[in-house]
Amino acid sequence: MSDDLAYLSAHVPAYGGYADEADRHDTDMRVRAFVGEKVTEALARLQGALSPEASAAGDRTLLQCMFTDQTFIRRIEHARLDDGAMTALVAADRRLIESASAAETVDAAGFEPLLAAIDRQFELRYEPLPATI
């Protein structure tokens, strides 16, 4: 987990992880902000080269970044996360940030598949969480 934390700390300002209940919402917000920034930059860079469908997919991903996933937050806010769950969440965040970082160099043809990968990484963040709210 220390390698993942070091990577995330280097890429996401003030990344706090999930050990402290008070920091969990903030950590989620910072991860989503990073992803949103990378997608926004790619949309601007690829403007005119993207199909209407690809642009719409980018907008959907941006909405996911702008607004808190209430289900995710409710499940994580006061959950008792053991070391394994925290390690898995940090690893999932790293994969999400790595995927989003690829937006810096993606071309128009690779934009929609990249967004699908980002969306999938958001979904995988649920796996280590308790199933009940």
C-alpha positions in Angstrom: 0.0 0.0 0.0 2.9 2.4 0.7 3.8 2.5 -3.1 0.2 3.3 -4.0 0.0 6.0 -1.3 3.3 7.5 -2.5 2.0 7.5 -6.1 -1.3 9.1 -5.1 0.4 11.7 -2.9 2.6 12.7 -5.8 -0.4 13.1 -8.2 -3.4 14.1 -6.1 -2.7 17.1 -3.8 -3.4 16.4 -0.1 -4.6 12.8 -0.8 -5.6 11.5 2.6 -6.6 7.9 2.1 -9.4 6.2 4.0 -8.1 5.5 7.5 -9.7 8.6 9.0 -13.5 8.7 8.7 -13.3 12.5 8.6 -11.0 12.5 5.5 -12.9 10.0 3.4 -15.3 12.4 1.7 -12.4 14.8 1.0 -10.3 12.0 -0.4 -13.1 11.0 -2.8 -13.6 14.7 -3.8 -9.9 15.1 -4.6 -9.8 11.9 -6.7 -12.9 12.9 -8.7 -11.4 16.5 -9.2 -8.2 15.0 -10.6 -10.1 12.8 -13.0 -12.4 15.7 -14.0 -9.4 17.9 -14.7 -7.8 15.4 -17.0 -11.0 14.6 -18.9 -11.7 18.4 -19.3 -8.2 19.0 -20.6 -8.6 16.1 -23.1 -12.0 17.4 -24.3 -10.5 20.8 -24.9 -7.4 19.4 -26.7 -9.5 17.0 -28.9 -12.3 19.6 -29.6 -13.4 19.2 -33.2 -11.8 15.7 -33.6 -14.4 13.9 -31.4 -17.7 12.5 -32.5 -20.8 13.9 -30.9 -21.1 10.5 -29.1 -17.5 10.8 -27.7 -18.1 14.4 -26.5 -21.3 13.2 -24.8 -19.5 10.4 -23.1 -16.9 12.9 -21.9 -19.7 15.1 -20.5 -21.2 12.1 -18.7 -17.8 11.2 -17.1 -17.4 14.9 -16.1 -20.8 14.8 -14.3 -19.6 11.7 -12.4 -16.5 13.7 -11.3 -18.5 16.9 -10.4 -21.1 15.3 -8.1 -20.5 13.0 -5.2 -21.7 9.5 -5.7 -24.0 9.4 -2.7 -24.1 5.6 -2.6 -20.3 5.4 -2.4 -20.1 8.1 0.2 -22.9 6.5 2.4 -21.1 3.2 2.2 -17.7 4.6 3.1 -18.5 7.4 5.5 -18.8 5.3 8.7 -17.8 1.9 7.5 -15.4 -0.1 9.5 -12.6 -0.6 7.0 -10.0 -3.2 7.8 -6.5 -2.9 6.5 -7.4 -5.0 3.5 -10.3 -2.8 2.5 -8.2 0.4 2.9 -5.4 -1.2 0.8 -7.9 -2.2 -1.9 -9.4 1.3 -2.0 -6.1 3.0 -2.3 -5.1 0.6 -5.1 -8.4 1.3 -6.8 -7.7 5.0 -6.6 -4.3 4.5 -8.1 -5.7 2.6 -11.0 -8.3 5.4 -11.5 -5.7 8.1 -11.4 -3.4 6.2 -13.8 -6.4 5.8 -16.2 -7.2 9.5 -16.0 -3.6 10.4 -16.5 -3.7 8.6 -19.9 -6.1 11.4 -21.0 -3.1 13.6 -21.4 -2.0 11.8 -24.5 -5.1 10.0 -25.7 -6.1 10.6 -29.3 -9.7 11.0 -30.6 -10.0 7.2 -31.4 -8.9 6.2 -27.9 -11.0 8.7 -26.0 -14.2 6.7 -25.6 -12.4 3.5 -24.6 -10.4 5.5 -22.1 -13.6 6.9 -20.7 -15.0 3.4 -20.4 -11.9 2.4 -18.5 -12.3 5.4 -16.1 -15.9 4.6 -15.6 -15.0 1.0 -14.8 -12.4 2.1 -12.3 -15.0 4.2 -10.5 -17.2 1.1 -10.3 -14.3 -1.0 -8.9 -14.0 1.3 -6.0 -17.1 -0.3 -4.6 -15.6 -3.8 -4.4 -13.8 -3.5 -1.0 -16.7 -1.7 0.7 -19.4 -3.3 2.9 -22.5 -4.1 0.8 -24.9 -2.4 3.3 -25.5 1.2 3.8 
